[in-house]
Amino acid sequence: MAGGQSTDFTKVTEIVLTWTKSHIWVFSFTAGLSTALLVAVLFLAFRGYQSEGFLQANRLLSEFNIQRPALEDRANLLRYLQYHNQMDDPNASFLLQEIGSGMMQKQVRTTLTYSKEDLRYLSEAKAPLAASVLGLGIRFTAGSAEDAAARVQLMGEYLRDSMLRLELLQSIRAGVASARSQKQLLDNQLIAKRLELDDATRKFEALKSIAAKYPEASRNDPRQLLSSDTDSSRYLPPVIQLIGAESNIADLRIAVASLERHVAQNALRLDFYTRANQIDAAAPTGLTMLAAFKALKIEVFETANLDDDPVREVVNNIRIVLESLQAKHVTGTSFTFGPTKPQHRSGPRPLVLLVLALVFGSLFAGLAVVAFERVFGRSIEAPLRARMQR
């Protein structure tokens, strides 16, 4: 029995070897072609020129996290590229495909003020540490060094412009909301002060009538005055009460004038920010919004009297917003490193790619030969089955 099994195994082995020899040229050709194609595909897919750059962008981490969803929005990038007529640029098309939450975790990384190692030494600090962003590290890979550097440059310019646009929008909307709420608050305060002034004026006129009616009361020694507050002032001589009432009226008039000044200032501020709130629809980028904001300031206050302190104060506050945005996003946000133009490709070693291509190419070649035999020829199963039936 054991001898028969040994004979069967020997003949099966002979059949397999004979079939393999008869198809070795097909297998070799298919394996070589598959390996070559896989090497080319893997080389292009995993080995490219990687460019890097560091975009300095100092801001609070909380501020950046608020802006992050908008920075990752494909519609914002599309609007930016359309404005700059870059829709036909292959690198711009690549960024449109790559943009999203994954991109901000892989190709664009935030650099914080303190690293994990720094926090290990600063863990015992008594004062709370401010979490802020120093900048953004950007890296992209492409088939050429020029394309890789162009992708880094384009992404950096988009991020800088978008952060400017988002903060300017936030400043405008905050200005509108603040001016509107202040309008109601100042109106109520002005109404209350004017009512208080009317009451004080009527009281003053009444005291004048009383003082004229009782002239002998004015002969009292004014050195007897102990207090002039509201509760005890009615026990003072009418002349003394007149002095206190007139002083109170003077204070109220100053308060009313101050409130009227604030109301006029707030009206100017509300008019400006209400008109600025319409810039968003006509300005698709941050730089165009900033230019429109500057032009609107000139237009609104062109005929204003800047020698008037209230008007000049409003203009100065708007100028402060402009200068801070200019310093933060135009001057202060820039590449301090890169974009680099690499001289060599990066990625897995060529030998690793060659081994992977050889393994998968051989596997594919074997499957292809078996499939070809099943469709067009006699497979190895027929002689084996015939031998097993004997």
C-alpha positions in Angstrom: 0.0 0.0 0.0 2.8 2.4 0.9 4.6 1.5 -2.3 1.5 2.4 -4.4 1.2 5.8 -2.6 4.9 6.6 -3.3 4.4 5.7 -7.0 1.4 8.0 -7.2 3.2 10.9 -5.6 6.1 10.4 -8.0 3.9 10.5 -11.0 1.9 13.5 -9.8 5.2 15.3 -9.2 6.3 14.4 -12.7 3.0 15.8 -14.1 3.3 19.0 -12.2 6.9 19.5 -13.3 6.1 18.7 -16.9 3.2 21.2 -16.8 5.4 23.8 -15.2 8.2 23.4 -17.8 5.7 23.6 -20.6 4.4 27.0 -19.3 7.5 28.5 -17.8 7.9 30.9 -20.6 4.4 32.2 -20.2 4.8 32.5 -16.5 8.2 34.3 -16.8 6.9 36.7 -19.4 3.8 37.5 -17.4 5.7 37.8 -14.1 8.3 40.1 -15.6 5.8 42.3 -17.2 3.7 42.5 -14.1 6.7 43.2 -11.9 7.9 46.0 -14.2 4.5 47.6 -14.2 4.1 47.3 -10.5 7.6 48.8 -9.9 6.6 51.8 -12.0 3.3 52.2 -10.3 4.7 51.9 -6.8 7.6 54.2 -7.6 5.3 56.9 -8.8 2.8 56.4 -6.0 5.2 56.2 -3.0 8.4 57.9 -4.1 8.2 61.6 -5.0 9.7 64.9 -4.3 8.6 66.3 -0.9 8.7 70.0 -0.3 8.4 71.6 3.1 7.7 75.1 4.4 6.9 76.8 7.7 4.3 79.5 7.7 4.7 81.8 10.7 1.3 82.7 12.0 1.2 83.7 15.6 -2.3 83.5 17.2 -4.2 81.9 20.0 -4.9 78.2 19.6 -8.6 78.8 20.4 -8.7 81.3 17.6 -7.1 78.9 15.1 -9.5 76.1 16.2 -12.5 78.3 15.5 -11.1 79.0 12.0 -10.0 75.5 11.2 -13.4 74.2 9.8 -13.5 77.1 7.4 -9.9 76.6 6.3 -10.7 73.0 5.5 -13.8 73.9 3.5 -13.4 73.0 -0.2 -15.8 75.9 -1.2 -13.5 78.5 0.4 -10.5 77.1 -1.5 -12.5 76.9 -4.7 -13.5 80.6 -4.4 -9.9 81.6 -3.8 -8.6 79.7 -6.8 -11.4 81.0 -9.1 -10.6 84.6 -8.1 -6.9 84.1 -9.0 -7.7 82.2 -12.2 -5.9 79.0 -11.1 -8.5 76.4 -11.9 -6.4 75.1 -14.8 -3.4 74.6 -12.6 -2.8 70.9 -11.9 -1.4 71.7 -8.5 -4.5 73.7 -7.6 -6.7 70.7 -8.8 -4.6 68.5 -6.5 -5.2 70.7 -3.5 -9.0 70.8 -4.2 -9.0 67.0 -4.0 -6.8 66.8 -0.9 -8.4 69.5 1.2 -10.3 68.4 4.2 -9.9 67.4 7.8 -7.3 64.8 6.9 -5.1 67.4 5.1 -5.0 69.6 8.3 -3.7 66.6 10.2 -1.1 65.3 7.6 0.1 67.9 5.2 -0.6 70.9 7.4 0.4 70.7 11.1 0.3 73.3 13.8 3.3 74.2 15.8 2.4 75.2 19.3 4.4 77.4 21.7 5.3 74.5 23.9 6.0 70.9 22.8 5.2 67.9 24.9 8.8 67.8 26.2 8.6 71.5 27.2 5.3 70.9 29.1 7.1 68.2 31.1 9.4 70.8 32.5 6.7 73.5 32.8 4.1 71.3 34.5 4.9 72.9 37.9 4.4 76.5 36.7 2.0 78.4 38.9 0.7 80.7 36.2 -1.5 79.1 33.5 0.3 78.6 30.2 -1.3 80.3 27.2 -1.9 77.9 24.4 -0.9 79.6 21.2 0.1 78.7 17.7 3.5 79.7 16.4 2.9 78.7 12.8 2.0 76.0 10.4 4.3 73.3 9.0 3.2 72.5 5.4 4.5 69.6 3.3 3.4 68.1 0.0 4.8 65.5 -2.4 4.7 65.6 -6.2 6.3 64.0 -9.2 8.7 67.0 -9.6 10.4 69.3 -7.1 8.8 72.3 -8.8 5.3 71.0 -8.4 5.9 70.0 -4.8 7.2 73.5 -3.9 4.3 75.1 -5.8 1.8 73.1 -3.8 3.3 74.3 -0.5 3.4 77.9 -1.7 -0.2 77.8 -2.9 -1.5 76.3 0.3 0.5 78.8 2.4 -0.9 81.7 0.5 -4.5 80.3 0.7 -4.2 79.8 4.5 -2.8 83.3 5.1 -5.5 84.9 2.9 -8.3 82.8 4.5 -7.2 83.6 8.1 -7.2 87.3 7.2 -10.6 87.1 5.7 -12.1 85.2 8.6 -10.7 87.5 11.2 -11.8 90.6 9.3 -15.3 89.1 8.9 -15.3 88.4 12.7 -14.2 92.0 13.4 -16.9 93.5 11.2 -19.7 91.3 12.6 -18.5 92.1 16.2 -18.5 95.8 15.3 -22.1 95.6 14.0 -23.3 93.7 17.0 -21.6 96.0 19.5 -22.8 99.2 17.8 -26.4 97.9 17.7 -26.4 96.9 21.4 -24.7 100.1 22.4 -27.4 102.1 20.5 -30.2 100.7 22.6 -28.2 101.0 25.8 -27.1 104.6 25.2 -30.6 105.6 24.2 -32.0 104.3 27.4 -29.2 106.0 29.5 -29.8 109.3 27.6 -33.6 109.1 28.2 -33.0 108.5 31.9 -30.4 111.3 32.3 -32.6 113.8 30.5 -35.6 112.9 32.7 -33.4 113.3 35.7 -32.2 116.7 34.4 -35.8 117.8 33.8 -36.7 116.9 37.4 -33.7 118.7 38.8 -34.5 121.8 36.8 -38.1 121.8 38.0 -36.9 121.4 41.6 -34.5 124.3 41.1 -37.2 126.6 39.8 -39.4 125.5 42.8 -36.6 126.3 45.2 -36.1 129.7 43.6 -39.8 130.5 44.2 -39.5 129.3 47.9 -36.4 131.4 48.4 -38.1 134.5 47.0 -41.2 133.8 49.2 -39.1 133.5 52.4 -36.3 136.0 52.1 -35.6 136.0 55.8 -34.5 132.3 55.6 -31.4 133.5 53.7 -30.1 135.2 56.8 -29.4 131.9 58.5 -25.7 131.2 59.1 -24.5 129.0 56.2 -21.9 127.6 58.6 -24.7 125.5 60.1 -24.6 123.3 56.9 -23.9 119.8 58.0 -25.0 117.8 54.9 -26.3 118.4 51.4 -27.5 114.9 50.5 -31.0 114.4 49.2 -32.5 113.3 52.6 -31.3 116.2 54.7 -31.0 119.0 52.1 -34.7 119.9 52.6 -33.9 121.0 56.1 -31.3 123.5 54.9 -32.0 127.2 54.1 -33.5 127.7 50.6 -30.4 129.6 49.3 -28.2 126.7 50.3 -30.5 124.2 48.7 -30.4 126.4 45.5 -26.7 126.1 45.4 -26.8 122.3 45.7 -29.6 122.0 43.1 -27.7 124.2 40.7 -24.6 122.2 41.2 -26.6 119.0 40.6 -28.0 120.4 37.4 -24.5 121.3 36.1 -23.4 117.7 36.7 -26.5 116.3 34.9 -25.9 118.6 31.9 -22.3 117.3 31.7 -23.6 113.7 31.9 -26.2 114.4 29.2 -23.6 116.0 26.9 -21.3 113.1 27.4 -24.0 110.6 26.5 -25.0 112.6 23.4 -21.3 112.5 22.4 -21.3 108.7 22.8 -24.6 108.4 20.9 -23.2 110.4 18.0 -20.0 108.4 18.0 -21.9 105.1 18.0 -24.1 106.3 15.2 -21.0 106.8 13.0 -19.7 103.4 14.1 -23.0 101.7 13.3 -23.2 103.3 9.9 -19.7 102.3 9.0 -19.9 98.7 10.2 -23.4 98.2 8.7 -21.9 99.1 5.3 -18.8 97.1 5.9 -21.0 94.0 6.6 -21.9 94.0 2.9 -18.3 93.7 1.8 -18.3 89.9 2.1 -20.5 89.4 -1.0 -18.3 91.5 -3.3 -14.8 90.5 -1.9 -14.0 86.8 -2.3 -10.5 86.9 -0.7 -9.0 88.3 2.4 -6.8 90.9 0.7 -9.7 92.2 -1.4 -11.8 92.5 1.7 -9.1 94.4 3.5 -8.7 96.7 0.5 -12.5 97.3 0.4 -12.5 97.9 4.1 -9.8 100.6 3.7 -11.7 102.2 0.8 -14.9 102.2 2.8 -13.2 104.0 5.7 -12.0 106.7 3.3 -15.5 107.0 1.7 -17.4 107.3 4.9 -15.2 109.7 6.7 -13.9 111.7 3.6 -16.2 114.6 4.4 -16.1 114.2 8.2 -14.5 116.9 10.4 -11.5 115.2 11.8 -10.8 118.2 14.0 -13.9 117.1 15.9 -12.6 114.8 18.8 -15.6 112.4 18.8 -15.3 111.8 15.0 -11.5 111.4 15.2 -11.8 108.9 18.0 -14.1 106.7 15.8 -11.8 107.0 12.9 -8.8 106.1 15.1 -10.5 103.0 16.5 -11.2 101.8 12.9 -7.6 102.5 11.9 -6.4 100.4 14.9 -8.4 97.5 13.5 -7.0 97.9 10.1 -3.4 98.3 11.3 -3.6 95.2 13.6 -5.0 93.1 10.8 -2.3 94.4 8.4 0.5 93.6 10.9 -0.9 90.2 11.9 -1.9 88.7 8.6 0.0 90.6 5.8 3.3 91.5 7.5 3.4 88.9 10.3 2.2 85.9 8.4 4.8 84.6 6.0 7.1 81.7 5.1 10.1 81.8 7.4 11.3 78.5 5.9 10.7 77.1 2.4 9.1 76.1 0.3 12.0 73.8 -0.3 12.9 72.3 -3.7 14.2 68.8 -2.9 17.0 67.3 -5.0 16.1 63.7 -4.5 13.0 61.6 -4.1 11.8 60.5 -0.8 9.7 57.5 0.4 10.3 53.8 0.7 13.6 52.4 -0.6 13.7 51.2 -4.2 14.7 47.7 -3.0 11.6 47.4 -0.9 9.4 48.4 -3.8 11.2 46.0 -6.1 10.6 43.1 -3.6 7.0 43.9 -3.2 6.6 44.2 -7.0 8.3 40.9 -7.6 6.1 39.1 -5.0 2.8 40.4 -6.2 3.9 40.2 -9.9 4.7 36.5 -9.5 1.4 35.9 -7.7 -0.4 37.7 -10.5 1.5 35.8 -13.2 0.6 32.4 -11.6 -3.1 33.3 -11.4 -3.0 34.5 -15.0 -1.5 31.3 -16.3 -4.0 29.2 -14.5 -6.8 31.3 -15.7 -5.5 31.2 -19.3 -5.3 27.4 -19.2 -8.9 27.1 -17.9 -10.2 29.2 -20.8 -8.0 28.2 -23.7 -6.2 25.0 -22.9 -6.0 21.9 -21.0 -5.4 22.5 -17.3 -3.2 20.5 -15.0 -6.3 19.1 -13.2 -7.1 16.7 -16.1 -4.0 14.5 -15.9 -4.1 14.6 -12.1 -7.7 13.5 -12.1 -7.1 10.8 -14.6 -4.1 9.5 -12.6 -6.1 9.5 -9.4 -8.8 7.4 -11.0 -6.5 4.7 -12.0 
